[in-house]
Amino acid sequence: MTRNGWISAGALGTILWGCIGFFGWISVVIYLILGSLVTKVGFQYKQNIGIAEKRGGRRGPENVWGSAATGVIFAIMIKLNILNQSILEVAFAASFAAKLADTFGSEIGKRFGRNTFLITTLQKVKKGTEGGISLEGTFASLFGSCLMSYFMLLLGIISTKDHFFIVLISGFIATLAESIIGARYQEKYHLSNEFVNFIQTTLSSIISIVLFLSILL
């Protein structure tokens, strides 16, 4: 991370620890570690072809809050005891599952994807194109969502297998939706990656709430 990125991460950690305790804080630390590690996979190759993350993959404050703002909102709601706590915990977990799914899919796809297609038309495009997906990247997204969901279950943020599958599915669907937004709207409306990340994580949380209400209530 950059220096300002560490400051933002510290503020984020303080809020999360204060709202949902140590295990909520450590879940996001795990997210940051996993996201940073996968960014480094094949970094030299991605840098050579001009599609690597800027600043050598180091995260700044805009990356921290673009990824975590939705989670922070739900953490505060949990602390304030607003609505059903299980619903809020699932929504919190789903926001980070979506973001890790996005990071895994993007970074693995850019390095190992054999063919990249625009998600809206299936037209073949260059690696790194907004809205571009590959088979390898799509499976990596599913794995990333599964991995984050597993850690949320392991740490007790979510408490049942049903919650696990809701978080996993929500994170993956939101990641596919993020690719559609990237393909259709990001360049057209000059949307920043961070704002698109916020939309994606929020959408994942909303999907998880809908699934929770439809399946478990």
Z-matrix of the N, CA and C atoms (Angstrom, degrees):
N
C 1 1.460
C 2 1.529 1 110.46
N 3 1.324 2 115.40 1 156.99
C 4 1.450 3 120.01 2 171.01
C 5 1.529 4 108.75 3 -75.77
N 6 1.325 5 116.60 4 170.32
C 7 1.466 6 120.00 5 179.43
C 8 1.531 7 110.74 6 -59.43
N 9 1.334 8 116.28 7 -45.88
C 10 1.464 9 118.70 8 178.55
C 11 1.520 10 111.88 9 -68.48
N 12 1.347 11 115.72 10 -28.27
C 13 1.453 12 119.51 11 175.28
C 14 1.512 13 111.63 12 -64.20
N 15 1.345 14 116.54 13 -40.57
C 16 1.470 15 120.68 14 177.65
C 17 1.523 16 110.98 15 -65.38
N 18 1.325 17 116.92 16 -37.86
C 19 1.463 18 120.17 17 178.17
C 20 1.529 19 110.01 18 -62.89
N 21 1.332 20 115.92 19 -44.76
C 22 1.467 21 119.84 20 178.54
C 23 1.514 22 110.95 21 -64.81
N 24 1.332 23 116.43 22 -39.50
C 25 1.467 24 119.89 23 178.48
C 26 1.524 25 110.75 24 -64.06
N 27 1.320 26 116.54 25 -36.51
C 28 1.464 27 119.98 26 177.15
C 29 1.510 28 111.83 27 -65.31
N 30 1.335 29 115.76 28 -42.19
C 31 1.468 30 119.72 29 177.47
C 32 1.526 31 110.57 30 -64.76
N 33 1.317 32 115.62 31 -42.22
C 34 1.461 33 120.55 32 177.62
C 35 1.523 34 110.69 33 -59.78
N 36 1.330 35 116.52 34 -47.47
C 37 1.451 36 120.75 35 -179.83
C 38 1.513 37 112.99 36 -61.07
N 39 1.318 38 116.17 37 -39.34
C 40 1.464 39 120.64 38 179.23
C 41 1.524 40 111.26 39 -62.73
N 42 1.336 41 115.40 40 -43.64
C 43 1.463 42 120.01 41 179.67
C 44 1.530 43 110.23 42 -64.02
N 45 1.328 44 115.75 43 -46.20
C 46 1.462 45 119.40 44 -176.77
C 47 1.521 46 111.47 45 -65.54
N 48 1.337 47 116.53 46 -43.71
C 49 1.466 48 119.50 47 179.68
C 50 1.534 49 110.30 48 -62.34
N 51 1.336 50 115.07 49 -41.46
C 52 1.458 51 119.05 50 -179.81
C 53 1.514 52 113.01 51 -67.52
N 54 1.325 53 116.89 52 -29.83
C 55 1.469 54 119.70 53 -175.86
C 56 1.524 55 112.97 54 -91.49
N 57 1.334 56 117.29 55 -43.24
C 58 1.472 57 118.68 56 -173.85
C 59 1.522 58 113.00 57 -129.48
N 60 1.330 59 117.10 58 10.11
C 61 1.447 60 120.26 59 170.38
C 62 1.523 61 115.44 60 86.57
N 63 1.327 62 113.85 61 -175.22
C 64 1.468 63 121.08 62 -173.61
C 65 1.526 64 111.99 63 -60.04
N 66 1.323 65 117.77 64 -43.01
C 67 1.457 66 119.67 65 -175.25
C 68 1.532 67 111.89 66 -69.72
N 69 1.318 68 117.13 67 -30.40
C 70 1.456 69 119.80 68 172.67
C 71 1.513 70 111.20 69 -65.84
N 72 1.323 71 114.89 70 -40.86
C 73 1.471 72 120.10 71 178.02
C 74 1.521 73 110.79 72 -64.98
N 75 1.326 74 117.48 73 -46.32
C 76 1.458 75 120.38 74 -175.79
C 77 1.521 76 110.91 75 -67.81
N 78 1.335 77 117.97 76 -30.15
C 79 1.463 78 120.06 77 177.88
C 80 1.526 79 111.06 78 -61.26
N 81 1.328 80 116.80 79 -38.15
C 82 1.455 81 120.15 80 -179.63
C 83 1.521 82 110.51 81 -78.17
N 84 1.329 83 117.58 82 -31.62
C 85 1.471 84 120.31 83 172.77
C 86 1.531 85 109.49 84 -60.15
N 87 1.320 86 116.31 85 -43.38
C 88 1.472 87 120.58 86 177.67
C 89 1.524 88 110.32 87 -61.63
N 90 1.328 89 116.64 88 -43.19
C 91 1.467 90 120.17 89 176.58
C 92 1.532 91 111.30 90 -57.35
N 93 1.331 92 116.47 91 -46.72
C 94 1.464 93 120.34 92 -178.82
C 95 1.527 94 111.49 93 -63.56
N 96 1.322 95 116.70 94 -40.62
C 97 1.466 96 120.68 95 179.69
C 98 1.521 97 110.90 96 -65.38
N 99 1.330 98 116.79 97 -48.84
C 100 1.457 99 120.48 98 -179.29
C 101 1.529 100 111.49 99 -63.14
N 102 1.334 101 116.24 100 -41.27
C 103 1.460 102 120.10 101 178.93
C 104 1.514 103 111.92 102 -64.21
N 105 1.333 104 116.89 103 -40.17
C 106 1.469 105 120.83 104 179.18
C 107 1.520 106 111.27 105 -67.86
N 108 1.341 107 116.53 106 -40.00
C 109 1.467 108 120.41 107 -179.02
C 110 1.524 109 111.61 108 -65.37
N 111 1.337 110 117.15 109 -44.92
C 112 1.458 111 118.80 110 -177.51
C 113 1.527 112 111.07 111 -69.84
N 114 1.330 113 117.39 112 -26.58
C 115 1.456 114 120.68 113 176.44
C 116 1.524 115 110.95 114 -63.96
N 117 1.329 116 116.35 115 -30.54
C 118 1.461 117 121.22 116 -178.60
C 119 1.525 118 113.12 117 -79.91
N 120 1.336 119 117.34 118 -11.70
C 121 1.462 120 120.26 119 -179.40
C 122 1.530 121 109.80 120 -66.20
N 123 1.326 122 116.28 121 118.32
C 124 1.460 123 120.29 122 179.58
C 125 1.512 124 113.85 123 62.89
N 126 1.341 125 116.16 124 28.60
C 127 1.464 126 118.63 125 -173.31
C 128 1.528 127 111.98 126 -61.73
N 129 1.325 128 117.53 127 -39.92
C 130 1.463 129 120.16 128 -178.45
C 131 1.523 130 111.13 129 -62.30
N 132 1.326 131 115.55 130 -41.11
C 133 1.468 132 120.13 131 177.32
C 134 1.527 133 110.41 132 -61.52
N 135 1.324 134 116.82 133 -47.69
C 136 1.462 135 120.72 134 -178.90
C 137 1.516 136 111.06 135 -64.32
N 138 1.322 137 116.20 136 -35.93
C 139 1.462 138 120.22 137 177.79
C 140 1.523 139 111.11 138 -67.04
N 141 1.320 140 116.24 139 -39.20
C 142 1.470 141 120.74 140 -178.58
C 143 1.522 142 112.31 141 -64.02
N 144 1.341 143 117.01 142 -32.18
C 145 1.464 144 118.76 143 -179.45
C 146 1.529 145 112.14 144 -100.53
N 147 1.334 146 116.29 145 6.77
C 148 1.459 147 121.43 146 170.42
C 149 1.507 148 116.35 147 80.91
N 150 1.345 149 117.70 148 24.97
C 151 1.464 150 119.17 149 -179.58
C 152 1.526 151 112.25 150 -122.73
N 153 1.337 152 116.72 151 13.43
C 154 1.468 153 120.13 152 179.75
C 155 1.520 154 110.09 153 -75.09
N 156 1.331 155 115.76 154 157.15
C 157 1.459 156 120.80 155 174.64
C 158 1.527 157 109.60 156 -61.59
N 159 1.322 158 115.43 157 144.90
C 160 1.464 159 119.87 158 -179.78
C 161 1.525 160 110.85 159 -67.34
N 162 1.307 161 116.32 160 161.80
C 163 1.472 162 123.87 161 179.13
C 164 1.524 163 112.18 162 59.32
N 165 1.329 164 116.01 163 31.29
C 166 1.455 165 119.16 164 178.63
C 167 1.510 166 113.49 165 65.95
N 168 1.337 167 116.51 166 23.60
C 169 1.457 168 121.13 167 -179.83
C 170 1.516 169 114.34 168 86.98
N 171 1.331 170 117.30 169 0.82
C 172 1.465 171 120.08 170 179.78
C 173 1.526 172 110.11 171 -74.51
N 174 1.325 173 116.04 172 136.19
C 175 1.466 174 121.55 173 -177.66
C 176 1.525 175 111.66 174 -88.56
N 177 1.330 176 115.56 175 136.76
C 178 1.448 177 121.53 176 174.80
C 179 1.514 178 110.26 177 -102.99
N 180 1.334 179 117.80 178 -179.62
C 181 1.470 180 120.72 179 -178.77
C 182 1.526 181 113.05 180 -59.26
N 183 1.330 182 116.40 181 -35.17
C 184 1.463 183 119.10 182 -179.94
C 185 1.524 184 110.83 183 -64.32
N 186 1.327 185 117.21 184 -34.97
C 187 1.471 186 120.75 185 177.33
C 188 1.525 187 110.83 186 -69.79
N 189 1.329 188 115.79 187 -42.42
C 190 1.465 189 120.48 188 -178.95
C 191 1.521 190 110.70 189 -59.81
N 192 1.330 191 116.50 190 -51.17
C 193 1.463 192 119.03 191 -175.34
C 194 1.517 193 112.50 192 -77.55
N 195 1.338 194 117.93 193 -30.87
C 196 1.458 195 119.73 194 175.04
C 197 1.512 196 111.82 195 -61.37
N 198 1.331 197 115.40 196 -35.16
C 199 1.459 198 121.13 197 -179.34
C 200 1.525 199 112.75 198 -83.18
N 201 1.334 200 116.76 199 -33.09
C 202 1.466 201 120.11 200 -167.33
C 203 1.519 202 115.43 201 -111.94
N 204 1.328 203 118.76 202 -6.81
C 205 1.466 204 119.84 203 -175.26
C 206 1.527 205 111.96 204 -58.81
N 207 1.326 206 116.73 205 -42.52
C 208 1.467 207 119.81 206 179.41
C 209 1.525 208 110.77 207 -62.37
N 210 1.332 209 116.37 208 -44.76
C 211 1.462 210 120.38 209 178.19
C 212 1.507 211 112.40 210 -60.54
N 213 1.321 212 116.88 211 -39.77
C 214 1.460 213 121.41 212 179.05
C 215 1.535 214 110.26 213 -62.27
N 216 1.331 215 116.28 214 -42.63
C 217 1.466 216 120.09 215 179.33
C 218 1.530 217 110.66 216 -58.68
N 219 1.316 218 116.21 217 -44.93
C 220 1.472 219 119.23 218 -179.32
C 221 1.523 220 111.69 219 -72.03
N 222 1.331 221 117.30 220 -32.66
C 223 1.468 222 119.81 221 175.77
C 224 1.521 223 110.82 222 -62.69
N 225 1.322 224 117.26 223 -41.90
C 226 1.462 225 121.55 224 177.96
C 227 1.531 226 110.33 225 -64.77
N 228 1.336 227 116.39 226 -39.59
C 229 1.463 228 120.04 227 177.91
C 230 1.532 229 111.07 228 -64.39
N 231 1.334 230 116.02 229 -36.89
C 232 1.466 231 119.54 230 176.34
C 233 1.523 232 110.09 231 -62.81
N 234 1.320 233 116.56 232 -44.84
C 235 1.461 234 121.44 233 -179.87
C 236 1.520 235 111.41 234 -62.06
N 237 1.322 236 116.51 235 -38.73
C 238 1.462 237 121.13 236 -178.74
C 239 1.527 238 112.18 237 -81.90
N 240 1.333 239 115.92 238 -1.76
C 241 1.464 240 121.67 239 177.56
C 242 1.518 241 111.71 240 59.64
N 243 1.338 242 114.31 241 42.39
C 244 1.457 243 120.91 242 178.17
C 245 1.531 244 108.77 243 -91.02
N 246 1.301 245 117.58 244 129.17
C 247 1.462 246 123.80 245 179.20
C 248 1.530 247 111.52 246 65.76
N 249 1.325 248 114.97 247 -173.96
C 250 1.457 249 122.26 248 179.14
C 251 1.520 250 110.10 249 -67.67
N 252 1.330 251 117.82 250 125.91
C 253 1.456 252 121.13 251 -174.68
C 254 1.531 253 112.43 252 -63.95
N 255 1.322 254 117.44 253 -38.06
C 256 1.463 255 120.29 254 179.63
C 257 1.525 256 111.36 255 -62.55
N 258 1.325 257 116.56 256 -39.93
C 259 1.466 258 120.66 257 177.84
C 260 1.526 259 110.14 258 -62.26
N 261 1.323 260 116.50 259 -45.26
C 262 1.455 261 120.73 260 -178.73
C 263 1.528 262 111.45 261 -65.60
N 264 1.324 263 116.98 262 -37.89
C 265 1.465 264 120.51 263 179.33
C 266 1.525 265 110.92 264 -67.08
N 267 1.325 266 116.60 265 -39.62
C 268 1.465 267 120.49 266 176.93
C 269 1.528 268 110.20 267 -64.73
N 270 1.327 269 116.86 268 -41.92
C 271 1.463 270 120.87 269 179.37
C 272 1.527 271 111.29 270 -64.51
N 273 1.336 272 116.43 271 -41.10
C 274 1.468 273 121.38 272 175.90
C 275 1.522 274 110.23 273 -58.59
N 276 1.333 275 116.11 274 -50.44
C 277 1.463 276 120.56 275 -178.35
C 278 1.523 277 111.61 276 -63.33
N 279 1.322 278 116.89 277 -38.93
C 280 1.460 279 120.84 278 -177.91
C 281 1.524 280 112.26 279 -64.46
N 282 1.318 281 116.79 280 -33.35
C 283 1.468 282 118.86 281 -179.89
C 284 1.523 283 111.07 282 -63.70
N 285 1.313 284 117.29 283 -39.37
C 286 1.469 285 120.35 284 -179.56
C 287 1.531 286 111.87 285 -80.76
N 288 1.331 287 116.78 286 -29.59
C 289 1.463 288 119.30 287 174.52
C 290 1.525 289 110.02 288 -62.71
N 291 1.321 290 116.40 289 -40.74
C 292 1.464 291 120.69 290 179.02
C 293 1.518 292 111.30 291 -64.17
N 294 1.322 293 116.57 292 -43.01
C 295 1.457 294 119.12 293 -176.58
C 296 1.519 295 111.60 294 -69.33
N 297 1.336 296 117.36 295 -39.25
C 298 1.462 297 118.17 296 177.59
C 299 1.528 298 110.22 297 -68.98
N 300 1.329 299 117.16 298 -36.24
C 301 1.457 300 120.34 299 175.53
C 302 1.520 301 110.67 300 -59.66
N 303 1.319 302 116.57 301 -43.23
C 304 1.465 303 121.72 302 179.09
C 305 1.524 304 110.88 303 -62.75
N 306 1.326 305 116.89 304 -45.19
C 307 1.464 306 120.72 305 -178.73
C 308 1.524 307 110.89 306 -65.34
N 309 1.337 308 117.06 307 -46.02
C 310 1.463 309 120.32 308 178.54
C 311 1.529 310 110.86 309 -60.73
N 312 1.314 311 116.82 310 -46.78
C 313 1.457 312 120.52 311 -178.11
C 314 1.510 313 112.59 312 -63.14
N 315 1.322 314 115.80 313 -44.02
C 316 1.458 315 120.43 314 -179.27
C 317 1.519 316 112.27 315 -65.97
N 318 1.318 317 116.52 316 -50.34
C 319 1.466 318 120.05 317 -174.27
C 320 1.529 319 112.71 318 -72.10
N 321 1.314 320 117.36 319 -41.24
C 322 1.464 321 119.92 320 178.02
C 323 1.522 322 110.17 321 -71.06
N 324 1.317 323 116.66 322 -40.45
C 325 1.465 324 120.50 323 179.00
C 326 1.514 325 112.39 324 -62.04
N 327 1.327 326 116.74 325 -42.47
C 328 1.466 327 119.93 326 -179.52
C 329 1.521 328 112.07 327 -66.61
N 330 1.330 329 116.56 328 -30.45
C 331 1.461 330 118.92 329 -179.02
C 332 1.529 331 112.83 330 -88.79
N 333 1.330 332 117.36 331 -43.54
C 334 1.461 333 119.96 332 -170.52
C 335 1.528 334 114.30 333 -113.05
N 336 1.329 335 117.44 334 -6.22
C 337 1.457 336 119.27 335 -179.81
C 338 1.518 337 111.63 336 -65.04
N 339 1.314 338 116.76 337 125.13
C 340 1.466 339 120.17 338 -179.40
C 341 1.523 340 111.14 339 -77.37
N 342 1.318 341 115.50 340 -42.03
C 343 1.463 342 121.06 341 179.33
C 344 1.516 343 108.81 342 -133.48
N 345 1.324 344 115.71 343 137.70
C 346 1.460 345 121.28 344 -179.78
C 347 1.516 346 109.31 345 -117.19
N 348 1.338 347 116.60 346 132.01
C 349 1.454 348 121.98 347 -177.25
C 350 1.522 349 110.27 348 -126.66
N 351 1.317 350 116.41 349 143.49
C 352 1.458 351 120.65 350 175.10
C 353 1.518 352 107.91 351 -69.13
N 354 1.329 353 117.42 352 126.28
C 355 1.459 354 121.13 353 -171.84
C 356 1.520 355 112.99 354 -63.07
N 357 1.318 356 118.16 355 -26.47
C 358 1.471 357 120.73 356 -176.08
C 359 1.523 358 113.15 357 -84.74
N 360 1.330 359 118.14 358 -25.18
C 361 1.467 360 121.08 359 -175.86
C 362 1.518 361 113.33 360 -125.85
N 363 1.340 362 116.51 361 -13.76
C 364 1.466 363 123.40 362 -174.33
C 365 1.532 364 112.33 363 63.71
N 366 1.331 365 115.55 364 17.66
C 367 1.458 366 119.90 365 174.02
C 368 1.522 367 109.22 366 -73.38
N 369 1.337 368 116.87 367 138.07
C 370 1.454 369 120.38 368 -178.97
C 371 1.527 370 109.65 369 -70.06
N 372 1.342 371 116.43 370 132.28
C 373 1.467 372 121.77 371 -178.36
C 374 1.532 373 109.50 372 -134.44
N 375 1.318 374 115.63 373 172.73
C 376 1.453 375 120.70 374 178.75
C 377 1.525 376 110.86 375 -73.67
N 378 1.329 377 115.94 376 152.28
C 379 1.462 378 120.30 377 173.56
C 380 1.524 379 109.36 378 -58.25
N 381 1.320 380 116.37 379 142.47
C 382 1.460 381 120.99 380 178.97
C 383 1.511 382 114.12 381 88.85
N 384 1.352 383 118.08 382 -4.53
C 385 1.466 384 121.40 383 177.83
C 386 1.530 385 109.50 384 -68.00
N 387 1.334 386 116.78 385 134.57
C 388 1.457 387 120.02 386 177.84
C 389 1.526 388 109.53 387 -60.63
N 390 1.324 389 115.73 388 128.09
C 391 1.458 390 119.94 389 -178.00
C 392 1.513 391 113.69 390 86.62
N 393 1.326 392 116.62 391 2.31
C 394 1.448 393 120.24 392 178.60
C 395 1.526 394 111.18 393 -84.11
N 396 1.318 395 116.26 394 137.58
C 397 1.464 396 120.86 395 178.72
C 398 1.527 397 109.43 396 -131.46
N 399 1.303 398 115.32 397 156.04
C 400 1.465 399 121.59 398 174.30
C 401 1.522 400 108.05 399 -131.90
N 402 1.315 401 116.46 400 162.11
C 403 1.458 402 120.08 401 178.13
C 404 1.521 403 110.54 402 -61.23
N 405 1.344 404 115.37 403 -43.73
C 406 1.453 405 120.21 404 -179.15
C 407 1.523 406 111.31 405 -64.06
N 408 1.320 407 116.03 406 -42.60
C 409 1.458 408 120.48 407 179.47
C 410 1.519 409 112.39 408 -67.11
N 411 1.335 410 116.81 409 -35.72
C 412 1.462 411 120.86 410 179.58
C 413 1.523 412 110.73 411 -65.65
N 414 1.327 413 117.05 412 -43.59
C 415 1.461 414 119.85 413 176.78
C 416 1.530 415 111.10 414 -66.04
N 417 1.334 416 116.42 415 -35.36
C 418 1.465 417 119.88 416 176.72
C 419 1.521 418 110.89 417 -64.98
N 420 1.331 419 117.43 418 -37.30
C 421 1.468 420 121.37 419 176.48
C 422 1.518 421 110.93 420 -61.92
N 423 1.322 422 115.89 421 -45.11
C 424 1.460 423 120.18 422 178.94
C 425 1.529 424 110.58 423 -61.55
N 426 1.335 425 116.00 424 -41.14
C 427 1.456 426 120.20 425 178.54
C 428 1.525 427 111.27 426 -65.68
N 429 1.332 428 116.80 427 -41.77
C 430 1.463 429 120.81 428 179.15
C 431 1.512 430 111.98 429 -61.66
N 432 1.323 431 116.77 430 -42.30
C 433 1.466 432 120.52 431 177.96
C 434 1.523 433 110.32 432 -65.61
N 435 1.330 434 116.48 433 -41.16
C 436 1.468 435 121.36 434 178.64
C 437 1.532 436 110.70 435 -63.04
N 438 1.330 437 116.11 436 -42.90
C 439 1.462 438 120.93 437 -177.85
C 440 1.523 439 111.43 438 -64.26
N 441 1.339 440 116.74 439 -45.19
C 442 1.455 441 119.57 440 -179.71
C 443 1.523 442 110.80 441 -67.96
N 444 1.324 443 116.68 442 -37.39
C 445 1.467 444 120.73 443 177.33
C 446 1.522 445 110.30 444 -62.77
N 447 1.330 446 116.10 445 -39.98
C 448 1.461 447 120.59 446 179.45
C 449 1.529 448 110.98 447 -62.01
N 450 1.329 449 117.04 448 -45.45
C 451 1.457 450 119.84 449 -179.76
C 452 1.531 451 111.20 450 -66.53
N 453 1.315 452 117.21 451 -35.63
C 454 1.463 453 119.76 452 176.15
C 455 1.525 454 111.23 453 -63.58
N 456 1.332 455 116.66 454 -37.33
C 457 1.460 456 121.17 455 176.83
C 458 1.521 457 110.69 456 -71.38
N 459 1.323 458 117.04 457 -43.94
C 460 1.457 459 122.24 458 -179.23
C 461 1.527 460 111.70 459 -60.36
N 462 1.327 461 116.21 460 -38.11
C 463 1.460 462 121.24 461 -177.61
C 464 1.528 463 113.14 462 -85.85
N 465 1.324 464 116.52 463 -4.65
C 466 1.457 465 119.49 464 177.17
C 467 1.514 466 114.73 465 83.71
N 468 1.326 467 117.93 466 10.84
C 469 1.470 468 119.49 467 175.21
C 470 1.519 469 109.00 468 -66.44
N 471 1.337 470 115.81 469 -43.69
C 472 1.456 471 121.48 470 169.19
C 473 1.529 472 106.92 471 -112.28
N 474 1.328 473 117.20 472 157.92
C 475 1.465 474 117.49 473 -165.19
C 476 1.516 475 116.42 474 -123.03
N 477 1.326 476 118.89 475 -7.57
C 478 1.463 477 119.40 476 -177.43
C 479 1.521 478 110.64 477 -135.75
N 480 1.337 479 115.81 478 165.16
C 481 1.460 480 121.05 479 176.28
C 482 1.526 481 111.22 480 -64.54
N 483 1.324 482 116.35 481 -34.00
C 484 1.464 483 119.52 482 176.33
C 485 1.527 484 110.58 483 -61.58
N 486 1.316 485 116.40 484 -43.88
C 487 1.467 486 120.25 485 176.71
C 488 1.526 487 110.30 486 -60.49
N 489 1.331 488 116.24 487 -42.78
C 490 1.465 489 121.45 488 179.74
C 491 1.527 490 110.94 489 -55.57
N 492 1.328 491 116.64 490 -49.56
C 493 1.462 492 119.55 491 -176.92
C 494 1.528 493 111.74 492 -69.65
N 495 1.318 494 117.30 493 -34.17
C 496 1.465 495 120.15 494 176.28
C 497 1.529 496 110.21 495 -62.88
N 498 1.332 497 116.65 496 -45.61
C 499 1.467 498 120.88 497 179.87
C 500 1.519 499 110.46 498 -64.44
N 501 1.317 500 116.91 499 -44.89
C 502 1.477 501 121.75 500 -179.81
C 503 1.530 502 110.63 501 -59.15
N 504 1.327 503 116.58 502 -51.56
C 505 1.466 504 120.93 503 -177.46
C 506 1.523 505 111.12 504 -64.00
N 507 1.332 506 116.47 505 -42.94
C 508 1.470 507 120.43 506 -179.37
C 509 1.519 508 111.19 507 -61.50
N 510 1.331 509 116.33 508 -45.02
C 511 1.460 510 120.33 509 179.57
C 512 1.508 511 112.33 510 -61.35
N 513 1.320 512 116.83 511 -41.13
C 514 1.462 513 120.61 512 -178.53
C 515 1.527 514 111.48 513 -70.34
N 516 1.334 515 117.23 514 -45.92
C 517 1.468 516 120.40 515 179.37
C 518 1.526 517 110.83 516 -60.86
N 519 1.330 518 116.56 517 -42.87
C 520 1.460 519 120.15 518 -179.70
C 521 1.530 520 111.39 519 -63.80
N 522 1.319 521 116.58 520 -32.16
C 523 1.466 522 120.22 521 178.66
C 524 1.525 523 110.56 522 -68.81
N 525 1.322 524 117.30 523 -40.79
C 526 1.463 525 120.08 524 175.06
C 527 1.531 526 110.59 525 -63.80
N 528 1.332 527 115.32 526 -40.44
C 529 1.469 528 119.67 527 177.98
C 530 1.525 529 110.95 528 -63.27
N 531 1.334 530 116.33 529 -37.16
C 532 1.465 531 120.51 530 178.64
C 533 1.528 532 111.08 531 -61.77
N 534 1.325 533 116.24 532 -36.30
C 535 1.462 534 120.03 533 177.33
C 536 1.529 535 110.73 534 -66.24
N 537 1.322 536 116.73 535 -38.07
C 538 1.464 537 120.18 536 177.30
C 539 1.519 538 110.47 537 -64.88
N 540 1.330 539 116.52 538 -43.58
C 541 1.470 540 120.60 539 177.21
C 542 1.525 541 110.12 540 -60.53
N 543 1.337 542 116.31 541 -42.92
C 544 1.460 543 120.01 542 178.79
C 545 1.510 544 112.16 543 -61.62
N 546 1.326 545 116.95 544 -41.36
C 547 1.462 546 121.15 545 -177.75
C 548 1.529 547 112.33 546 -70.29
N 549 1.321 548 116.65 547 -39.63
C 550 1.466 549 119.85 548 -171.31
C 551 1.522 550 114.80 549 -95.41
N 552 1.327 551 116.12 550 -34.76
C 553 1.459 552 117.91 551 -166.72
C 554 1.530 553 115.74 552 -121.94
N 555 1.334 554 117.70 553 -22.47
C 556 1.466 555 118.03 554 -170.37
C 557 1.520 556 112.38 555 -62.94
N 558 1.317 557 116.53 556 -50.40
C 559 1.465 558 118.77 557 179.55
C 560 1.521 559 111.43 558 -73.03
N 561 1.316 560 116.96 559 -38.21
C 562 1.466 561 121.73 560 -177.69
C 563 1.522 562 111.61 561 -59.49
N 564 1.341 563 116.38 562 -42.36
C 565 1.465 564 120.62 563 -176.98
C 566 1.528 565 112.75 564 -107.67
N 567 1.314 566 116.38 565 11.97
C 568 1.474 567 122.53 566 177.53
C 569 1.534 568 111.70 567 53.74
N 570 1.318 569 115.47 568 47.25
C 571 1.462 570 120.49 569 179.81
C 572 1.523 571 109.76 570 -80.93
N 573 1.314 572 116.90 571 134.66
C 574 1.460 573 120.37 572 177.60
C 575 1.519 574 109.85 573 -74.33
N 576 1.327 575 116.30 574 156.95
C 577 1.459 576 120.19 575 176.93
C 578 1.524 577 110.88 576 -59.75
N 579 1.324 578 115.97 577 -37.32
C 580 1.464 579 120.33 578 -177.82
C 581 1.528 580 111.41 579 -66.24
N 582 1.333 581 116.34 580 -39.02
C 583 1.463 582 119.24 581 178.44
C 584 1.526 583 110.36 582 -68.46
N 585 1.321 584 116.85 583 -39.45
C 586 1.465 585 120.62 584 176.57
C 587 1.526 586 110.09 585 -63.49
N 588 1.336 587 117.15 586 -38.02
C 589 1.466 588 120.61 587 175.79
C 590 1.523 589 111.30 588 -60.34
N 591 1.323 590 115.78 589 -42.03
C 592 1.465 591 120.24 590 178.43
C 593 1.527 592 110.91 591 -62.78
N 594 1.336 593 116.20 592 -42.52
C 595 1.469 594 119.90 593 177.21
C 596 1.521 595 110.32 594 -61.37
N 597 1.332 596 115.87 595 -44.43
C 598 1.463 597 120.42 596 -178.15
C 599 1.522 598 112.04 597 -61.82
N 600 1.327 599 116.81 598 -48.54
C 601 1.469 600 119.62 599 -178.00
C 602 1.524 601 111.03 600 -66.29
N 603 1.322 602 116.68 601 -37.12
C 604 1.470 603 120.23 602 177.47
C 605 1.521 604 110.72 603 -65.61
N 606 1.325 605 115.75 604 -42.63
C 607 1.465 606 120.08 605 178.26
C 608 1.524 607 110.79 606 -61.64
N 609 1.321 608 117.10 607 -41.18
C 610 1.462 609 120.68 608 177.87
C 611 1.530 610 110.98 609 -60.12
N 612 1.318 611 116.64 610 -44.09
C 613 1.460 612 120.45 611 178.42
C 614 1.521 613 111.79 612 -62.90
N 615 1.331 614 116.29 613 -41.32
C 616 1.464 615 120.06 614 179.55
C 617 1.531 616 110.60 615 -64.87
N 618 1.341 617 116.12 616 -43.73
C 619 1.465 618 120.13 617 178.08
C 620 1.528 619 110.32 618 -59.97
N 621 1.324 620 116.31 619 -42.13
C 622 1.471 621 119.78 620 -179.13
C 623 1.525 622 111.47 621 -64.10
N 624 1.319 623 116.77 622 -38.00
C 625 1.471 624 120.42 623 178.30
C 626 1.532 625 110.35 624 -65.72
N 627 1.330 626 116.06 625 -43.20
C 628 1.477 627 120.43 626 178.99
C 629 1.525 628 110.52 627 -62.42
N 630 1.336 629 116.51 628 -44.94
C 631 1.456 630 119.96 629 178.69
C 632 1.526 631 111.32 630 -64.04
N 633 1.329 632 116.85 631 -41.98
C 634 1.467 633 121.37 632 178.48
C 635 1.523 634 110.22 633 -58.60
N 636 1.314 635 116.46 634 -48.92
C 637 1.463 636 121.04 635 -177.75
C 638 1.530 637 111.48 636 -66.50
N 639 1.336 638 116.22 637 -34.49
C 640 1.467 639 120.76 638 -177.12
C 641 1.515 640 112.19 639 -76.79
N 642 1.343 641 116.29 640 -36.21
C 643 1.463 642 120.08 641 -171.86
C 644 1.526 643 112.54 642 -98.42
N 645 1.330 644 116.85 643 -38.86
C 646 1.469 645 119.79 644 -168.95
C 647 1.516 646 113.85 645 -104.28
N 648 1.307 647 118.42 646 -12.56
C 649 1.470 648 119.77 647 -179.89
C 650 1.531 649 110.78 648 -117.49
